[in-house]
Amino acid sequence: MNALDENLQKLRKYLARFESTGIQNRINGNDVGGELGQFASISPVDKSAICQVARGGATDIDAAAKAASNAFASWRDLPAKQRREILISVAEGIEARAEEIAICECWDTGQAYKFMSKAALRGAENFRYFADQVIQARDGQHLKSPTLMNITTRVPIGPVGVITPWNTPFMLSTWKIAPALASGCTVVHKPAEASPLTARLLVEIAEEAGLPAGVLNTVNGFGEEAGKALTEHPLIRAIAFVGESKTGSIITKQGADTLKRLHFELGGKNPVIVFDDADLERALDAVIFMIYSINGERCTSSSRLLVQDTIRETFEAKLVERVNNIKVGHPLDPATEIGPLISEEHFNKVVSYFDIAKTDGATIAAGGKTQGDEGYFVAPTLFTDANNQMRIAQEEIFGPVLTSIEFSTEAQALEIANDTQYGLTGYVWTNDLTRALRFTDKLEAGMIWVNSENVRHLPTPFGGVKSSGIGRDGGDWSFEFYMEQKHIGFAMGQHKMTKLGAL
Ligand code: NAD
């Protein structure tokens, strides 16, 4: 049996358990059907129905928010050491079922096994990292004054809502849920409707690891139904959201009446700038990796290539050769580099840019077509002869599609790089250190890598500027979001009291 057949056999075994009941909501440690019925989860590989999924609504969210609220005090007050041990057990549970998570994620999202097997383990790493931070999470500081012993400490904000998208959904959800739990918050998670499978596995693993009932609740369903109700619920103190910029602005409005604290990780149209003095072979590897891995359905993808005029022709020629060689195929085949796009709607959106590029006057140097007659497959695509005013340079396509733009001077490169509503990541390739310093100082992005692809180091801040987000994840920044600063002043003696009404 080849590796693909082996993975398909495992997939059938993993999915068999969802045949009769489908995926239910998990509220207070119990399986609960959806208030609004069910919906079918569709595999992008062959458009077949994977299983039925509970369609949650406001009543389900209310039950989940109450469960999270009831579980809050005892989770908050659990000694840090015990909370740490539970989170480490969650990490171990993820590691033990990493293959199941990866295989289900591939089938649910179309992402290639090559990358999802690593993403599942990354989810475990997120839990381990934040488990190790639990002990310090509440540490305060002593702010001196002559008359008061001022202590500033941190306490968890309360029950929080986590709303996640469909691209690498398992890993992204652990990124939010692990620090929220480590802080002492309880969680209601609303996974993306297009990718419910692995969120179910996560809540199961967490409960098996000893997470008390109600600490993590999962309500499936659509954004305008379950998602909206979550952002409006008065018991939910904060919303950590990952998704499109326009959804972020809708959530801001929905959360206004209950004054929600908000953390947004949104879209991107990230530039990779290649100067002619760079190590061009390494730059080529990075440019290809950062747009064509994970199907290009990646917020940090370098979807705009800014290449210096002196090397443009050679660089693009090498790019075309490599792009045409990328293996598009079944996501459960370990050799596959690009799988199908998530859904029909998203596939149609990505494909529409092939015509938009032509209308705008760009050249399709590679790809620009669909592949196969079943599933949502597109060929990896490269647009050349583009300028930054074109829609293919301004809009987030969110597929394996790269737009290449020529520049001649450093100043011009900077102007083009910043001429976008987004500001998530930037990638700069040059061997001139002073230029790298000048350029990165002015580049409008929350995260920048010099002579590197995106290498995420968990203690560093992750997030965007402009329409790409509000707030930061990672290290202590996550605790800043999920916790409140609390000031307590102890009078040390005889500071002068102000007496009103004194006789
Ligand atoms: P989306 O905004 O359509 O949906 C994301 C989630 O929000 C889903 O769970 C959806 O059900 C929910 N939602 C939709 N409308 C809602 C509403 N009115 N109220 C509450 N919840 C609602 O995004 P998507 O298409 O699933 O994901 C792709 C987008 O996510 C891209 O723009 C991508 O750049 C972005 N993204 C950003 C990051 C980052 O770290 N910056 C990471 C991954 C993805």
Residues whose N, C-alpha, C, O or C-beta is under 5 A from the ligand:
A	BS01	NAD	I163 T164 P165 W166 K190 P191 A192 E193 G221 F222 G223 E224 G227 K228 V242 G243 E244 S245 T247 I250 E265 L266 G267 G268 C299 S468
